[in-house]
C-alpha cells in the first residue's frame, strides 16, 4: 500500500474498541454501500428507460466513473480523472459530433450514470475487498439496463480487476482482452498489495475471467512480469518488436472481448 494509503486509514478503524460494537460500524457501512449502489442503479435505470423510449439503439455507451487512486504506488492523480475526462468530452473548443457523424449529445450514443462514490465509501472505513465488490456491482447494474454498455473511467489500474470480473460474470464466461499499456500490471502482489495497480491482471487471470489476454505496447517489463505472463499464457507484445508484430496486430480480431487501455481513457499519470 502507498504511503498515502497507509496514512489514509480512516478514524472509524480506530473505533474498533470495546466501547464501540463492531456490528454498529458494519451496519453503518452497509447502509452507505446500499445507498451508493442505489444511486447507480436508479441513474442507470433512468438512462436505460430514456434510450429504450427513443428506440433504434442496439448499444449505448454509458460513462461510469470510478475515482480511485489509493492503490497507485506512486502518484494518486487518477482519482481526479473522471470529472476531467467529462470536461474534455464536453469542452466548448470543439463540437460533439464524432468522425462517423454520430452526435454525442444523443443519449442513444452516449449516456452518463455518474461516479461510484469511492471516497465516501472509504471514509466509512470500508476495506478494499468490499470496495472492489461495490465497483463490480456498479458495472453490473449498468449492464442490466439494456442497451446500456458501461464505459468505465478510471481511476488507477486496480479497478481493472473488479470491472473485468463483473463483465465476465455478467456475460457468463471469460472474455478476450486487448490490453494497451506500457506495463503488464501482472505482479503477483506489488509491494504487498494484492489490489495494487500493478497487480490487476494477476487477479484477473487467477480468477479465470479472461480467456485470452493480449498485452500490446509493453516497454517496461521485468523478470517477474515475463514469468507471470508465461504462467498465465499471456500474449505479450513489446514495443521493441512492434515492427515484426505489426501486421498480426493490425489484423487482430477479438471476439467477445474488451479493449482495455486501462481503461480506454487517458487517465494514467504514473
C-alpha atoms as a printed R data frame, in Angstrom:
    type eleno elety resid chain resno       x       y       z
1   ATOM     1    CA   UNK     A     1   0.000   0.000   0.000
2   ATOM     2    CA   UNK     A     2   1.239   3.517  -0.774
3   ATOM     3    CA   UNK     A     3   2.331   5.964   1.920
4   ATOM     4    CA   UNK     A     4  -0.791   7.997   1.323
5   ATOM     5    CA   UNK     A     5  -2.889   4.847   1.545
6   ATOM     6    CA   UNK     A     6  -1.307   3.880   4.858
7   ATOM     7    CA   UNK     A     7  -1.850   7.332   6.272
8   ATOM     8    CA   UNK     A     8  -5.406   7.397   4.968
9   ATOM     9    CA   UNK     A     9  -6.800   4.746   7.319
10  ATOM    10    CA   UNK     A    10  -9.970   6.389   8.478
11  ATOM    11    CA   UNK     A    11 -10.695   7.156  12.099
12  ATOM    12    CA   UNK     A    12 -13.567   4.639  12.059
13  ATOM    13    CA   UNK     A    13 -10.949   1.892  12.111
14  ATOM    14    CA   UNK     A    14  -9.793   3.274  15.434
15  ATOM    15    CA   UNK     A    15 -13.292   2.971  16.799
16  ATOM    16    CA   UNK     A    16 -12.998  -0.809  16.823
17  ATOM    17    CA   UNK     A    17 -12.755  -0.946  20.593
18  ATOM    18    CA   UNK     A    18 -14.780  -2.480  23.433
19  ATOM    19    CA   UNK     A    19 -16.673   0.799  23.642
20  ATOM    20    CA   UNK     A    20 -17.948   0.681  20.044
21  ATOM    21    CA   UNK     A    21 -19.701  -2.509  18.864
22  ATOM    22    CA   UNK     A    22 -18.256  -3.800  15.599
23  ATOM    23    CA   UNK     A    23 -21.758  -4.650  14.454
24  ATOM    24    CA   UNK     A    24 -22.760  -0.995  14.721
25  ATOM    25    CA   UNK     A    25 -19.946   0.077  12.401
26  ATOM    26    CA   UNK     A    26 -20.638  -2.700   9.908
27  ATOM    27    CA   UNK     A    27 -24.331  -1.839   9.735
28  ATOM    28    CA   UNK     A    28 -23.474   1.785   9.060
29  ATOM    29    CA   UNK     A    29 -21.015   0.802   6.354
30  ATOM    30    CA   UNK     A    30 -23.644  -1.433   4.747
31  ATOM    31    CA   UNK     A    31 -26.129   1.427   4.658
32  ATOM    32    CA   UNK     A    32 -23.609   3.637   2.861
33  ATOM    33    CA   UNK     A    33 -22.808   0.863   0.362
34  ATOM    34    CA   UNK     A    34 -26.514   0.211  -0.269
35  ATOM    35    CA   UNK     A    35 -27.136   3.924  -0.801
36  ATOM    36    CA   UNK     A    36 -24.207   4.118  -3.227
37  ATOM    37    CA   UNK     A    37 -25.460   1.197  -5.300
38  ATOM    38    CA   UNK     A    38 -28.992   2.594  -5.234
39  ATOM    39    CA   UNK     A    39 -27.721   5.837  -6.742
40  ATOM    40    CA   UNK     A    40 -26.006   3.993  -9.614
41  ATOM    41    CA   UNK     A    41 -28.993   1.666 -10.067
42  ATOM    42    CA   UNK     A    42 -31.551   4.450 -10.323
43  ATOM    43    CA   UNK     A    43 -29.423   6.590 -12.618
44  ATOM    44    CA   UNK     A    44 -28.788   3.604 -14.901
45  ATOM    45    CA   UNK     A    45 -32.490   2.726 -14.852
46  ATOM    46    CA   UNK     A    46 -33.456   6.273 -15.812
47  ATOM    47    CA   UNK     A    47 -30.936   6.453 -18.652
48  ATOM    48    CA   UNK     A    48 -31.899   2.980 -19.865
49  ATOM    49    CA   UNK     A    49 -35.581   3.891 -19.930
50  ATOM    50    CA   UNK     A    50 -34.778   7.054 -21.883
51  ATOM    51    CA   UNK     A    51 -32.732   5.221 -24.507
52  ATOM    52    CA   UNK     A    52 -35.345   2.487 -24.897
53  ATOM    53    CA   UNK     A    53 -38.102   5.088 -25.267
54  ATOM    54    CA   UNK     A    54 -36.196   6.824 -28.057
55  ATOM    55    CA   UNK     A    55 -35.629   3.485 -29.775
56  ATOM    56    CA   UNK     A    56 -33.227   2.449 -32.502
57  ATOM    57    CA   UNK     A    57 -30.178   1.815 -30.303
58  ATOM    58    CA   UNK     A    58 -28.551  -1.603 -30.233
59  ATOM    59    CA   UNK     A    59 -25.972  -0.422 -27.704
60  ATOM    60    CA   UNK     A    60 -25.353   2.895 -25.950
61  ATOM    61    CA   UNK     A    61 -22.064   3.681 -24.234
62  ATOM    62    CA   UNK     A    62 -22.673   4.807 -20.665
63  ATOM    63    CA   UNK     A    63 -19.985   6.599 -18.678
64  ATOM    64    CA   UNK     A    64 -19.316   5.207 -15.203
65  ATOM    65    CA   UNK     A    65 -16.626   6.945 -13.209
66  ATOM    66    CA   UNK     A    66 -14.504   5.174 -10.607
67  ATOM    67    CA   UNK     A    67 -12.423   7.907  -8.911
68  ATOM    68    CA   UNK     A    68  -9.976   5.639  -7.106
69  ATOM    69    CA   UNK     A    69  -6.279   6.402  -6.681
70  ATOM    70    CA   UNK     A    70  -5.060   4.939  -3.403
71  ATOM    71    CA   UNK     A    71  -3.797   1.691  -4.966
72  ATOM    72    CA   UNK     A    72  -1.294   3.558  -7.093
73  ATOM    73    CA   UNK     A    73   2.258   3.054  -5.817
74  ATOM    74    CA   UNK     A    74   3.339   6.488  -6.964
75  ATOM    75    CA   UNK     A    75   1.004   9.360  -7.879
76  ATOM    76    CA   UNK     A    76  -2.629   9.488  -6.739
77  ATOM    77    CA   UNK     A    77  -3.882  11.681  -9.581
78  ATOM    78    CA   UNK     A    78  -6.116   9.084 -11.311
79  ATOM    79    CA   UNK     A    79  -8.689   9.588  -8.557
80  ATOM    80    CA   UNK     A    80  -9.382  13.021 -10.041
81  ATOM    81    CA   UNK     A    81  -9.665  11.823 -13.640
82  ATOM    82    CA   UNK     A    82 -13.397  11.114 -14.230
83  ATOM    83    CA   UNK     A    83 -14.600  14.739 -13.987
84  ATOM    84    CA   UNK     A    84 -11.613  15.912 -16.031
85  ATOM    85    CA   UNK     A    85 -12.451  13.403 -18.761
86  ATOM    86    CA   UNK     A    86 -16.044  14.592 -18.847
87  ATOM    87    CA   UNK     A    87 -14.836  18.169 -19.027
88  ATOM    88    CA   UNK     A    88 -12.703  17.275 -22.048
89  ATOM    89    CA   UNK     A    89 -15.583  15.440 -23.750
90  ATOM    90    CA   UNK     A    90 -17.877  18.443 -23.482
91  ATOM    91    CA   UNK     A    91 -15.205  21.120 -23.964
92  ATOM    92    CA   UNK     A    92 -16.523  24.078 -25.928
93  ATOM    93    CA   UNK     A    93 -13.412  24.140 -28.100
94  ATOM    94    CA   UNK     A    94 -14.989  21.591 -30.433
95  ATOM    95    CA   UNK     A    95 -18.373  20.176 -31.394
96  ATOM    96    CA   UNK     A    96 -19.944  16.975 -30.113
97  ATOM    97    CA   UNK     A    97 -20.075  15.113 -33.423
98  ATOM    98    CA   UNK     A    98 -17.795  12.122 -33.942
99  ATOM    99    CA   UNK     A    99 -15.780  11.386 -37.081
100 ATOM   100    CA   UNK     A   100 -18.514   8.938 -38.105
101 ATOM   101    CA   UNK     A   101 -21.184  11.583 -37.760
102 ATOM   102    CA   UNK     A   102 -22.659  10.384 -34.502
103 ATOM   103    CA   UNK     A   103 -23.904  13.021 -32.084
104 ATOM   104    CA   UNK     A   104 -22.621  12.513 -28.546
105 ATOM   105    CA   UNK     A   105 -25.475  14.568 -27.132
106 ATOM   106    CA   UNK     A   106 -27.871  11.888 -28.368
107 ATOM   107    CA   UNK     A   107 -28.431   9.519 -25.389
108 ATOM   108    CA   UNK     A   108 -28.673   6.642 -27.848
109 ATOM   109    CA   UNK     A   109 -24.961   7.254 -28.462
110 ATOM   110    CA   UNK     A   110 -23.689   8.285 -25.037
111 ATOM   111    CA   UNK     A   111 -25.183   8.484 -21.552
112 ATOM   112    CA   UNK     A   112 -23.702   9.064 -18.110
113 ATOM   113    CA   UNK     A   113 -24.658   7.323 -14.858
114 ATOM   114    CA   UNK     A   114 -22.202   9.252 -12.679
115 ATOM   115    CA   UNK     A   115 -19.428   8.078 -10.368
116 ATOM   116    CA   UNK     A   116 -19.099   5.334  -7.813
117 ATOM   117    CA   UNK     A   117 -18.632   7.391  -4.591
118 ATOM   118    CA   UNK     A   118 -15.309   5.761  -3.780
119 ATOM   119    CA   UNK     A   119 -14.023   8.296  -1.258
120 ATOM   120    CA   UNK     A   120 -17.309   8.491   0.610
121 ATOM   121    CA   UNK     A   121 -17.311   4.706   0.960
122 ATOM   122    CA   UNK     A   122 -13.687   4.627   2.120
123 ATOM   123    CA   UNK     A   123 -14.392   7.409   4.614
124 ATOM   124    CA   UNK     A   124 -16.680   4.949   6.380
125 ATOM   125    CA   UNK     A   125 -13.804   2.511   6.885
126 ATOM   126    CA   UNK     A   126 -14.812   0.083   4.131
127 ATOM   127    CA   UNK     A   127 -11.834  -2.046   3.082
128 ATOM   128    CA   UNK     A   128 -10.725  -2.818  -0.463
129 ATOM   129    CA   UNK     A   129 -12.301  -6.285  -0.545
130 ATOM   130    CA   UNK     A   130 -15.728  -4.757  -0.155
131 ATOM   131    CA   UNK     A   131 -14.911  -1.705  -2.245
132 ATOM   132    CA   UNK     A   132 -13.944  -3.894  -5.202
133 ATOM   133    CA   UNK     A   133 -17.302  -5.647  -4.861
134 ATOM   134    CA   UNK     A   134 -19.100  -2.296  -4.944
135 ATOM   135    CA   UNK     A   135 -17.274  -1.332  -8.143
136 ATOM   136    CA   UNK     A   136 -18.142  -4.662  -9.745
137 ATOM   137    CA   UNK     A   137 -21.789  -4.459  -8.714
138 ATOM   138    CA   UNK     A   138 -21.974  -0.935 -10.155
139 ATOM   139    CA   UNK     A   139 -20.765  -2.224 -13.522
140 ATOM   140    CA   UNK     A   140 -23.368  -4.983 -13.445
141 ATOM   141    CA   UNK     A   141 -26.140  -2.507 -12.642
142 ATOM   142    CA   UNK     A   142 -25.339  -0.586 -15.816
143 ATOM   143    CA   UNK     A   143 -25.210  -3.782 -17.880
144 ATOM   144    CA   UNK     A   144 -28.647  -4.785 -16.603
145 ATOM   145    CA   UNK     A   145 -30.216  -1.757 -18.277
146 ATOM   146    CA   UNK     A   146 -30.060  -2.762 -21.946
147 ATOM   147    CA   UNK     A   147 -28.945  -1.332 -24.285
148 ATOM   148    CA   UNK     A   148 -26.505   0.494 -21.961
149 ATOM   149    CA   UNK     A   149 -22.875  -0.621 -22.101
150 ATOM   150    CA   UNK     A   150 -20.526   0.666 -19.365
151 ATOM   151    CA   UNK     A   151 -17.597   2.797 -20.469
152 ATOM   152    CA   UNK     A   152 -15.566   2.949 -17.262
153 ATOM   153    CA   UNK     A   153 -13.448   5.981 -16.440
154 ATOM   154    CA   UNK     A   154 -10.611   5.359 -14.003
155 ATOM   155    CA   UNK     A   155  -9.147   5.622 -11.543
156 ATOM   156    CA   UNK     A   156  -5.869   3.773 -11.064
157 ATOM   157    CA   UNK     A   157  -5.409   0.429 -12.719
158 ATOM   158    CA   UNK     A   158  -6.569  -1.606  -9.746
159 ATOM   159    CA   UNK     A   159 -10.142  -1.032 -10.966
160 ATOM   160    CA   UNK     A   160  -9.473  -3.265 -13.988
161 ATOM   161    CA   UNK     A   161  -9.925  -6.325 -11.800
162 ATOM   162    CA   UNK     A   162 -13.457  -5.673 -10.476
163 ATOM   163    CA   UNK     A   163 -14.574  -4.290 -13.852
164 ATOM   164    CA   UNK     A   164 -13.399  -7.318 -15.860
165 ATOM   165    CA   UNK     A   165 -14.694  -9.688 -13.191
166 ATOM   166    CA   UNK     A   166 -18.130  -8.078 -13.338
167 ATOM   167    CA   UNK     A   167 -18.297  -8.195 -17.139
168 ATOM   168    CA   UNK     A   168 -17.171 -11.827 -17.198
169 ATOM   169    CA   UNK     A   169 -19.703 -12.869 -14.568
170 ATOM   170    CA   UNK     A   170 -22.491 -10.936 -16.259
171 ATOM   171    CA   UNK     A   171 -21.759 -12.454 -19.657
172 ATOM   172    CA   UNK     A   172 -21.471 -15.931 -18.194
173 ATOM   173    CA   UNK     A   173 -17.860 -16.697 -19.028
174 ATOM   174    CA   UNK     A   174 -14.316 -15.417 -19.586
175 ATOM   175    CA   UNK     A   175 -13.669 -12.668 -22.110
176 ATOM   176    CA   UNK     A   176 -10.903 -11.813 -24.562
177 ATOM   177    CA   UNK     A   177  -8.933  -8.709 -23.596
178 ATOM   178    CA   UNK     A   178  -6.756  -6.478 -25.739
179 ATOM   179    CA   UNK     A   179  -4.688  -4.555 -23.193
180 ATOM   180    CA   UNK     A   180  -2.818  -1.480 -24.449
181 ATOM   181    CA   UNK     A   181  -0.213  -0.342 -21.945
182 ATOM   182    CA   UNK     A   182   3.477   0.224 -21.338
183 ATOM   183    CA   UNK     A   183   3.319  -2.073 -18.287
184 ATOM   184    CA   UNK     A   184   1.836  -5.577 -17.944
185 ATOM   185    CA   UNK     A   185   0.361  -4.910 -14.460
186 ATOM   186    CA   UNK     A   186   0.743  -8.564 -13.589
187 ATOM   187    CA   UNK     A   187   2.894  -8.571 -10.445
188 ATOM   188    CA   UNK     A   188   1.643 -11.190  -8.013
189 ATOM   189    CA   UNK     A   189   1.301  -8.625  -5.209
190 ATOM   190    CA   UNK     A   190   3.221  -5.419  -5.820
191 ATOM   191    CA   UNK     A   191   4.650  -4.013  -2.581
192 ATOM   192    CA   UNK     A   192   2.493  -6.497  -0.673
193 ATOM   193    CA   UNK     A   193  -0.776  -5.075  -2.004
194 ATOM   194    CA   UNK     A   194  -2.881  -7.651  -3.830
195 ATOM   195    CA   UNK     A   195  -5.048  -4.848  -5.220
196 ATOM   196    CA   UNK     A   196  -2.119  -2.752  -6.426
197 ATOM   197    CA   UNK     A   197  -2.500  -1.002  -9.753
198 ATOM   198    CA   UNK     A   198   0.459  -3.128 -10.848
199 ATOM   199    CA   UNK     A   199  -1.272  -6.431  -9.972
200 ATOM   200    CA   UNK     A   200  -4.712  -6.128 -11.551
201 ATOM   201    CA   UNK     A   201  -4.128  -8.657 -14.320
202 ATOM   202    CA   UNK     A   202  -2.722 -11.209 -11.891
203 ATOM   203    CA   UNK     A   203  -6.099 -11.136 -10.104
204 ATOM   204    CA   UNK     A   204  -7.970 -11.308 -13.412
205 ATOM   205    CA   UNK     A   205  -6.017 -14.315 -14.672
206 ATOM   206    CA   UNK     A   206  -6.119 -16.123 -11.317
207 ATOM   207    CA   UNK     A   207  -9.893 -15.786 -11.274
208 ATOM   208    CA   UNK     A   208 -10.271 -17.181 -14.782
209 ATOM   209    CA   UNK     A   209 -12.054 -14.047 -16.012
210 ATOM   210    CA   UNK     A   210 -10.024 -13.781 -19.235
211 ATOM   211    CA   UNK     A   211  -9.975 -16.479 -21.882
212 ATOM   212    CA   UNK     A   212  -7.292 -14.675 -23.837
213 ATOM   213    CA   UNK     A   213  -5.141 -11.722 -22.795
214 ATOM   214    CA   UNK     A   214  -3.084  -9.827 -25.348
215 ATOM   215    CA   UNK     A   215  -0.840  -7.091 -23.959
216 ATOM   216    CA   UNK     A   216   0.375  -4.687 -26.612
217 ATOM   217    CA   UNK     A   217   2.870  -1.838 -26.308
218 ATOM   218    CA   UNK     A   218   4.852  -3.208 -23.372
219 ATOM   219    CA   UNK     A   219   8.104  -1.305 -22.855
220 ATOM   220    CA   UNK     A   220   8.688  -1.631 -19.103
221 ATOM   221    CA   UNK     A   221   8.700  -5.255 -18.014
222 ATOM   222    CA   UNK     A   222  10.978  -7.177 -15.679
223 ATOM   223    CA   UNK     A   223  11.633 -10.846 -14.997
224 ATOM   224    CA   UNK     A   224   8.549 -11.291 -12.816
225 ATOM   225    CA   UNK     A   225   6.363  -9.723 -15.481
226 ATOM   226    CA   UNK     A   226   7.598 -12.164 -18.106
227 ATOM   227    CA   UNK     A   227   7.343 -15.169 -15.790
228 ATOM   228    CA   UNK     A   228   3.813 -14.227 -14.752
229 ATOM   229    CA   UNK     A   229   2.948 -13.850 -18.423
230 ATOM   230    CA   UNK     A   230   4.196 -17.379 -19.128
231 ATOM   231    CA   UNK     A   231   2.374 -18.732 -16.088
232 ATOM   232    CA   UNK     A   232  -0.981 -17.401 -17.279
233 ATOM   233    CA   UNK     A   233  -0.439 -17.866 -21.015
234 ATOM   234    CA   UNK     A   234  -0.495 -14.137 -21.733
235 ATOM   235    CA   UNK     A   235   0.428 -12.975 -25.226
236 ATOM   236    CA   UNK     A   236   2.824 -10.093 -24.619
237 ATOM   237    CA   UNK     A   237   3.884  -7.841 -27.493
238 ATOM   238    CA   UNK     A   238   6.658  -5.436 -26.612
239 ATOM   239    CA   UNK     A   239   7.394  -2.147 -28.358
240 ATOM   240    CA   UNK     A   240  10.895  -3.343 -29.225
241 ATOM   241    CA   UNK     A   241   9.354  -5.976 -31.545
242 ATOM   242    CA   UNK     A   242   6.412  -3.917 -32.785
243 ATOM   243    CA   UNK     A   243   7.695  -3.727 -36.367
244 ATOM   244    CA   UNK     A   244   7.770  -7.514 -36.503
245 ATOM   245    CA   UNK     A   245   4.354  -7.942 -34.872
246 ATOM   246    CA   UNK     A   246   2.549  -5.042 -36.538
247 ATOM   247    CA   UNK     A   247   0.876  -6.941 -39.377
248 ATOM   248    CA   UNK     A   248  -0.555  -9.546 -36.982
249 ATOM   249    CA   UNK     A   249  -1.781  -6.931 -34.519
250 ATOM   250    CA   UNK     A   250  -3.411  -4.742 -37.166
251 ATOM   251    CA   UNK     A   251  -5.449  -7.689 -38.380
252 ATOM   252    CA   UNK     A   252  -6.337  -8.939 -34.927
253 ATOM   253    CA   UNK     A   253  -9.928  -9.920 -34.234
254 ATOM   254    CA   UNK     A   254 -11.043 -10.187 -30.607
255 ATOM   255    CA   UNK     A   255 -14.345 -11.997 -30.178
256 ATOM   256    CA   UNK     A   256 -16.496 -11.399 -27.095
257 ATOM   257    CA   UNK     A   257 -13.748  -9.148 -25.894
258 ATOM   258    CA   UNK     A   258 -12.773  -5.978 -24.121
259 ATOM   259    CA   UNK     A   259 -10.309  -3.376 -25.255
260 ATOM   260    CA   UNK     A   260  -8.521  -2.298 -22.110
261 ATOM   261    CA   UNK     A   261  -6.129   0.601 -22.305
262 ATOM   262    CA   UNK     A   262  -6.522   0.953 -18.563
263 ATOM   263    CA   UNK     A   263  -9.321   1.901 -19.140
264 ATOM   264    CA   UNK     A   264  -9.692   3.236 -22.674
265 ATOM   265    CA   UNK     A   265  -9.153   6.828 -21.484
266 ATOM   266    CA   UNK     A   266  -6.002   8.867 -20.777
267 ATOM   267    CA   UNK     A   267  -6.362   8.681 -17.024
268 ATOM   268    CA   UNK     A   268  -2.898   7.331 -16.257
269 ATOM   269    CA   UNK     A   269  -0.416   9.667 -14.593
270 ATOM   270    CA   UNK     A   270   2.115   7.222 -13.201
